[in-house]
Amino acid sequence: MSEAQVEQHEPGHHGPHGRHGPGRRERPPTTRVDWERSDNFHNSHLLRKDEALDAAIRNSEANDLPPISVSPAAGQLLYLLAKSIGAKRVLEIGTLGGYSTIHLARALPDDGKVITLELSEHHAKVATENITKAGVASKVDIIVGPALDSLRKVASEPKFDFAFIDADKTNMLNYFIAAKRLLRKGGAIYVDNVIRGGLVADPAADTSEFSDGVRKFILAMKDDEEVEATTIGTVTGKGYDGFLYAVKK
Ligand SMILES: C[S@@+](CC[C@H](N)C(=O)[O-])C[C@H]1O[C@@H](n2cnc3c(N)ncnc32)[C@H](O)[C@@H]1O
């Protein structure tokens, strides 16, 4: 199945009106156009206009940052997840222009903290501008450098409540191991981009560093007794991908 096509799948019984029931016409497999329309429909009803986030995207674009921040809906999910567990300390790996950082910082109380790790000085500079403009600078510390080095320097106490892993995929497993070490019992880890159009599950089709890195991480989860986890696939206007959510036992 191509990335642009997904079979309509109806779980459960189909009832007397067949698969789709009354008032619902048969449709061909969905495409990116359907996903985008659906995204726009849901976002337009659930997400509020947000000048600070829009400005962060505009400033990131103006400074030539790649357009690879989380989607608005995923940003809102990060905010809701961090808020729902009463997070006070958040670890983020991969800052870019601070778009996801702003969402996470907003979920925290005034004395909460997001420690966010970024390799590029330029990205960190733009992120600082965006985070300051969004009014959450007092809740964010950016550490510049290779995340693996920075993680060794992050104090292991107090523990973090929530971690968001969204940097290079080669080190995904290493980041996950480090995040587990720094997390409290019951804390949660959100790992982005673990499906990549289905290619992660198809080594015959893709042996890029990206997919290999994610695959290595997923394979290691089989014997990981320290967390309970699940992967959730997503289709959006950007394509088919997904995230892994883990809670430390
Ligand atoms: C997908 S972007 C992060 C997007 C951001 N979380 C958001 O949603 O707004 C990945 C970021 O990770 C950074 N990165 C890549 N390799 C890294 C490394 N080894 N250490 C730290 N950061 C790294 C990149 O420079 C880039 O800014």
The ligand as a MOL file (V3000), in Angstrom:
LIG
                    3D

  0  0  0     0  0            999 V3000
M  V30 BEGIN CTAB
M  V30 COUNTS 27 29 0 0 0
M  V30 BEGIN ATOM
M  V30 1 C 12.3590 17.6580 14.0800 0
M  V30 2 S 13.3580 18.9790 14.6470 0 CHG=1
M  V30 3 C 12.6410 19.3560 16.2140 0
M  V30 4 C 11.2890 19.9770 16.0790 0
M  V30 5 C 10.7480 20.5460 17.3650 0
M  V30 6 N 10.6850 19.5490 18.4110 0
M  V30 7 C 9.3500 21.0540 17.1190 0
M  V30 8 O 8.4190 20.2380 16.9820 0
M  V30 9 O 9.1730 22.2830 17.0320 0 CHG=-1
M  V30 10 C 14.8520 18.1830 15.0970 0
M  V30 11 C 15.8850 19.0820 15.7330 0
M  V30 12 O 16.8890 18.2310 16.3090 0
M  V30 13 C 18.1300 18.8350 16.1330 0
M  V30 14 N 19.1660 17.8040 16.2080 0
M  V30 15 C 19.5860 16.9500 15.2510 0
M  V30 16 N 20.5730 16.1820 15.6960 0
M  V30 17 C 20.8070 16.5430 16.9830 0
M  V30 18 C 21.7210 16.1220 17.9770 0
M  V30 19 N 22.6120 15.1610 17.7440 0
M  V30 20 N 21.6800 16.7290 19.1730 0
M  V30 21 C 20.7540 17.7040 19.4260 0
M  V30 22 N 19.8840 18.1440 18.5210 0
M  V30 23 C 19.8950 17.5770 17.3070 0
M  V30 24 C 18.0480 19.4780 14.7560 0
M  V30 25 O 19.0310 20.5140 14.6330 0
M  V30 26 C 16.6140 19.9950 14.7420 0
M  V30 27 O 16.5540 21.3230 15.1790 0
M  V30 END ATOM
M  V30 BEGIN BOND
M  V30 1 1 1 2
M  V30 2 1 2 3
M  V30 3 1 2 10
M  V30 4 1 3 4
M  V30 5 1 4 5
M  V30 6 1 5 6
M  V30 7 1 5 7
M  V30 8 2 7 8
M  V30 9 1 7 9
M  V30 10 1 10 11
M  V30 11 1 11 12
M  V30 12 1 11 26
M  V30 13 1 12 13
M  V30 14 1 13 14
M  V30 15 1 13 24
M  V30 16 1 14 15
M  V30 17 1 14 23
M  V30 18 2 15 16
M  V30 19 1 16 17
M  V30 20 1 17 18
M  V30 21 2 17 23
M  V30 22 1 18 19
M  V30 23 2 18 20
M  V30 24 1 20 21
M  V30 25 2 21 22
M  V30 26 1 22 23
M  V30 27 1 24 25
M  V30 28 1 24 26
M  V30 29 1 26 27
M  V30 END BOND
M  V30 END CTAB
M  END
